[in-house]
Amino acid sequence: MTPARPWLLVSDIDDTLTGDPAAMEALGKAMAADRDRLWFAVNSSRPAGSVAETLATVFPPALQPDGVITALGTEIAWQGAPLEGWEQRFHGWPHDRIFATLERLGHRPHAEVYQTPRKVSFAVPPDAQGAARDALADYDCTVIASGSDDFDVIPTAGGKDKAALFLTRYLGLDPDDLIVAGDSGNDLAMFRVTQMGIAVRNARSELLDALVPGTFHHAQAPHAGGVLEGLRHYGALPGKTAD
């Protein structure tokens, strides 16, 4: 049985944890010093293979996660193995029809490495996103738009938020024990399922403008330094905060 810990951190990777190697080292050391307090999972829009490479080449040893949520919350692995009971919910999802619909509209798919059986990823300009959403209205899907033209489509049963909550309950914790961290619009859903959200200082306006003031901690530090600041702010790790 997995031993209990009182907190779970679920954090985005790119530009939330990455971007400052020294801050990543400091975060890893702080978490390792109080490992019995905190479970740690990363939550990325990228597929598992791409994330695994980043964890192996960019993350310091002390910052290796217990859990890995990938492909915008459609894949979950815990301590190296797929989490039982998660992927079955996506059986029969019409990936190929959704992909073909966006291609017929003339949009460009992202590279194959960013596509999975449960995530369709295209570049769709903002002025064309309304029509693309309308074309997908009859499918069982959620559209997540972020950045300049990133347009990702996943099953409605998936998502960064739903995956984080599934993992929280798997560990025997409540949503009140969940801390999330992010920097962009595709992290927004995570902030809406907990009262403990960390927006790093370098977070994009697409995330900050969508959040209700006072419902999250906007860190003064960027990248992993902001995540460490937020963990201390919420009391998940000891130490002084910047505020």
N, C-alpha and C positions, 0 to 999 in steps of 0.2 A: 504494500500500500504506500502511496506517495505521502511522505510526512507533511504535516500542515505547516504553512507559513502564513503570516497574517496579511501580506500584501502581494499583489500581482502588478508588475509594470508591463504594459504592452506599448511598444514604441515603434513608430515609423523608423526607417533606416536612412534613406537618402536626404541629406541636408538637415536631418533631425539629430541623428547620432553621428553621422559622418561629417567631415568638413574641418575638423580640428583634431589631429591625432593625439596631441598632448591631453586634450580634454577627454578623449575616449579612454586613455590610460587612467586618468584621474577618476573617471566614473567607474571603470572596471575595478580599480583598487578599493574604492569606497564601498561598492556592492559586495566585493569579496570579503571585506572585513566584517560585514554584517549579513552574510549569506543566509542565515536562518530566519531573517526578517522578510525576505523578498524573493518571489519568483520573478523571472524575467523572460519575456517573449518579444521577438521582433515581429512587425506587421508591415509587409511591403506589398506594393502593387505589382512587383516583378515576380515571375515564376520561381519555383524552388531552385532550379539549377543555377540561375543567375544570382540568387541570394546566397546560395552555398559558396559560390566563388568569392563573393564579397566577405562573407564571414571568415573564409580561410585566408584571404590575402590582405584585408583591411582591418579587421577587428583584432584587438589585442587578446591574448589568451584569457585574461581575467574577465573579459566582456562577452564571452561566448554565451548565447542564450540557452535556456531550458527548452523553450518552445519556438517554433518558426511558423508564422502565418504568412502565406504567400498568395500571389495572384489575386490581389484585392479581396482577401478573405474567403477564397474558395478552396484553399489547401491549408491543412494544419498538420504539423508534425510535432510530437512531444518526445523529448529526449531521444531524437533520431528516428522515430517510427511514426507512420501515419496515425492520427488520432481516431480510434475506432468510433464509428457512428456518425462521422461528419460528412464524408463525401457521398454517402448513400442518398442524401437528400437531393442530389443534383441529377439523379438518373433520368435520362430521356430529354435533357435540356437541348433545345434545337440550335446548337452552335453553328452548324453549317448554313442553316437558313438565315440566321442573323448576319453572318459574315457575308453571304451572297447579297443580302438586301443592301448593306452598306456599300459593297462594291458596285452594285447597279446604280447607286446614287452618285457614283464617280469619286468616292473617297479613297484615300490611300491607306492600306493596312500598315500597321507598324511591323517591324522586323519579326520574323517567325519566332525568334527566341522569346518574344513578349506575348505570344499567343499560347493558350492552353485549351484543353477540351471544355473548360468552364469559364473562359474569359476571351472576349473578342476585343481587340485593341486597334483603333484606327486614329488617323489624324483627320479631324473634322473642324473646319474653321468656325469660329463662334457664330457668324451670321448664317451658317447652314445647320447648326445643331438643332434648331427647332424642327426643321423638316425631317431630320434624321430621327429624332425622338418620335415624331408622328408616325414615321414608317415602321417603327418597332413597337407601336402601341399594343398590338395584339399578341406580342410574345411575352413569355414569363421572364422578364428581365428588368434589371435596374441599370440605368445609365449614370456613369460617374465622369463628369467633365472637369478637367483641371488644367493648369498651365495655359499655354497659348492656344493649343488645339487638341490636347489629349482627350480622347473620347473612348472610354472603356465600357463594355457591356458585360454584365455578369448575371447569374440567376438571382431572382428576388430572395431566394433562401440563403444567399451568401452575402458577403460584405465584411469590411473590416470591423464593423460594430458587432454583427452577429457572431463572427468568429471569436472576437475577444470575449463576448459574454459566454459562448459555449465553453471556452477554455476556463473562464472564471468558475463556472459551475462544475466543470470536470474536477477542478482542484478543491471543491468543497467550499468555495468562497462565495460571497455576495457581491453584487455590483458596487456596493459601498466600499469594498476592499480593492477595487480596480483603479489603477492610475494609468492614464494614457498620455502619450506625447506625440506631437506631430508638427508639421510646418506647412502643409498645403491643403488644397481643397479636398483631395481624396482622403484626408484624415478626418474630415468634419464629422462623419457619422460616429466615429469613436467618441468624440467629445460629447455627443448627445446621449450616451448611455452611462455616463458617470458624472459625478460632481467634482472629480479630481482630474482635470486636464492640464497639461503643460504645453503651452505654445512657446517654442524657443524664440529667442529675440529675432532671429532671421526669418520667422514665419511670414509667409506671403499674405498680402491683404485679402486674397480670396478666402483664406481661413479666418483671419482676425475679424474681418467685416461681417462674417456670418455668425460669429459667436456673440452671446449676450455678455456684456461687461459684468464682471463679478462672478461669473460661473466657471472661470478657469484662471490659471496662473500664467501671466505673460512674463516669461523669464527675462531678466536683464542680460543674461549671458546667452550667446548663440550656441547652436549645435549641442554636443554632448554636455558641455558645461551648463547649458540651460536645463537639460534633463536632470542633472545632479542637483542643481539649484531647486528645481521643482520637487524632487523627492524629499529634500530637506524641508522645504516649505510645508509639505503635507505631513511631515513627521515619519515618513517611511524609512528615512536614514537619519542618523544623528548628525549634528553640525549646524553651523550658522548659515542662515540664508542671506541673500543679498538685499532683502527688503526690510 
